[in-house]
Amino acid sequence: MRVFTKFSPSFWNSASIRALGVDPIFLMLYLITNGHQNACGCYPLPDGYAISDIQWSLEKYHSARTALVDSKLILFDADTSEILVVKWFRHNPAMNPSHRKAIVGAIEGIASESLRAAAWQGLIDAEAEARAKQEAKAANAAAASGSPLLRTPHLARIK
């Protein structure tokens, strides 16, 4: 069981979250913070485990899970009882090579072929997005360091 997970306050600003009712929001919080989840945000969650953890009826759980699937916040494979939190890596990127290795191992352990493919794509997309942000930040820093204002002697002293 994981003892730590990141939870972004931006969760509450998400249009897709704000469009949901109370039960699907609660279930989404459970899915991203429960003790069954792992490094890749895709894990087996049999109905019985979930309803036992959150003390809901099976019907209430299915209804909320369906709302999350319909909102494209999660994917669910009924054959393997696996849940995939769709934007997992946007909020839980690999922090170092060892962590990435654990993520890759978790992805490789996904039983559902479709969820495994979606998890790989999520990781690839999140890493590309992070690289693009780093490159933009580096380009902005390089442009700022070449700024004529910063090379002006009286402004350089202010720095």
Phi, psi and omega in degrees: 000135175288145178251358182213141171211153177274144175225118184273132174298341178296345175312316186286343179266353183292128179299323181291327176288315183297336180280349183274164173274178183299314183297312177297325177296314178300316180296320178298317176301316178299315184295331181265355181233356186287166182285355179271338185290165186223191186293339182253002177070018178226121187205155176289135178217083177302145182311316182300322177296312183297311183291332175291317180296314187260359176059048177246162171284159178299321180296317180295318179297312180300319180297313180292320179296319178299319178298321179290322177295314180299329179276358180062029176272333176223160168244150181222133175248110183294331181291327182250356184057033180260144178247139172237122174279115193300313184259033183307311187286343175295327182254345182228061181288164175296131183268341181193172182301324179294319178295319178298320178299319177295321178297313179301317177299319179294319179297316180297336180274359179289126182287323182285123179297319182292321178288325177299314179297319179293322178295315177302314181296320177299318178295313180300313181297317181294320178292322177294319178296318179295318177298316180298319178295318179295318180295319178296319179296317179295319179295319178295320179295319179294319179294320180293324181289338178266007182296132178299331179296322181286340179270353177288125187307316183290330177279330179298326179292331181292325180302000000 
